[in-house]
Amino acid sequence: MHAIELRSDNAAGVAPAIVEAMVGANVGTAIAYGDDALTASLQRRVREVFEHESARVFPVTSGTAGNSLALSALCPPWGAVLCHETAHILNSEGGATSLLGGGAVMRGVPGPDFRVSADTVSAALDSVRWGDPHHSQPSVLSLTQPTDMGTVYPVAEVAALGEAVRGRGLSVHMDGARIANAIVSLGCSPAEITWRAGVDVLTLGATKNGALSSEVIVSFDDRASDELVYRTKRSGHVTSKMRFQSAQLLAYLDDDLWLRLAANSNERMAQLARGLRELGIGFVNRPDVNMLFAQVADDVATRLEEAGLLFYRIAPGLIRLVTSWQTTVDEVEQALGAFTRALR
Ligand SMILES: Cc1ncc(COP(=O)(O)O)c(C=O)c1O
């Protein structure tokens, strides 16, 4: 059996249509720093796809840059960003939001299913000494959609959270590193899960789902957009050959490629989860998208590794499995065969 990639969707390659779009952009010359025709088309396309006439786009090269820049445009230096305690911005971005946010802090909030809830957010806001300069003032709620643990926020839940925090003066950011997977899983429109549900700024991921180091901040808030013009430049994200990022992002959105790629990764995960359930394996999360946290004894995990399965060990007895746009039906069948043998 050849090695089967289930470590991360980041390990997947670049989707052929996106490679072709870059090759297509590699003809002749174009003005630098995002003043090119492809970046202008991307701006128009995002407004169409998100049904928002003044949304602004800011291509960046990583999700961490997208999140920390978006949050720094929404949060004052004395502010706090509330997020779930498992959020990537809190645990896996090296404090980038605090750096770019001039010292803004992040506060982890608990919540079932790896999502913040109206109750836990409200409790966090009630515990704040508002107006007291000794305490960071909550300014933004950041929702990770889907969560780092592969669960999704239903549209109504995002809208209710948005409404609740807006009433207390907070903005809403969405970390959409895998937003296409969430949109496919929910069967909603891009507008419904973002600005119509109260999201001010979205970090729209593409790299995990077939792009090459290209993500884009989509700002639905004019004030944040005005700041992002300067913040992206000062942090080195106004790239001179932005047209190659824009070409990728345009191809990504064209003909629903982003949703088709995400549908494959979600379907392959559903196939894998079905098979593992039949083998009696327990899960820590409900695999709404392409990520599964499975309870697998360490000796079984070792046999799976020996059989050529690539995955992450998260804790003793717990492994993470992630499918991608590239995962095939056959690979999932082979993986299930390896599980069957390893459990014997
Ligand atoms: C939920 C989430 N947000 C943001 C990121 C950040 O992406 P990057 O590694 O490109 O900075 C990741 C990457 O794993 C992620 O899983």
The ligand as a Tripos MOL2 file, in Angstrom:
@<TRIPOS>MOLECULE
LIG
   16    16     1     0     0
SMALL
NO_CHARGES

@<TRIPOS>ATOM
      1 C1         -8.7070   26.9790   11.6390 C.3       1 LIG1
      2 C2         -7.4160   27.5260   11.0890 C.ar      1 LIG1
      3 N1         -7.2670   28.8460   10.9950 N.ar      1 LIG1
      4 C3         -6.1480   29.3930   10.5060 C.ar      1 LIG1
      5 C4         -5.0920   28.6120   10.0790 C.ar      1 LIG1
      6 C5         -3.8540   29.3320    9.6640 C.3       1 LIG1
      7 O1         -3.3120   29.0470    8.4730 O.3       1 LIG1
      8 P1         -1.7530   29.2200    8.1600 P.3       1 LIG1
      9 O2         -1.1080   27.9690    8.6160 O.co2     1 LIG1
     10 O3         -1.7660   29.3920    6.6790 O.co2     1 LIG1
     11 O4         -1.2270   30.4180    8.8460 O.co2     1 LIG1
     12 C6         -5.1980   27.2180   10.1670 C.ar      1 LIG1
     13 C7         -4.0800   26.3530    9.7160 C.2       1 LIG1
     14 O5         -3.9630   25.2140   10.0690 O.2       1 LIG1
     15 C8         -6.3940   26.6620   10.6910 C.ar      1 LIG1
     16 O6         -6.5450   25.3340   10.8260 O.3       1 LIG1
@<TRIPOS>BOND
     1     1     2 1
     2     2     3 ar
     3     2    15 ar
     4     3     4 ar
     5     4     5 ar
     6     5     6 1
     7     5    12 ar
     8     6     7 1
     9     7     8 1
    10     8     9 2
    11     8    10 1
    12     8    11 1
    13    12    13 1
    14    12    15 ar
    15    13    14 2
    16    15    16 1
@<TRIPOS>SUBSTRUCTURE
     1 LIG1         1 GROUP 0 **** ****
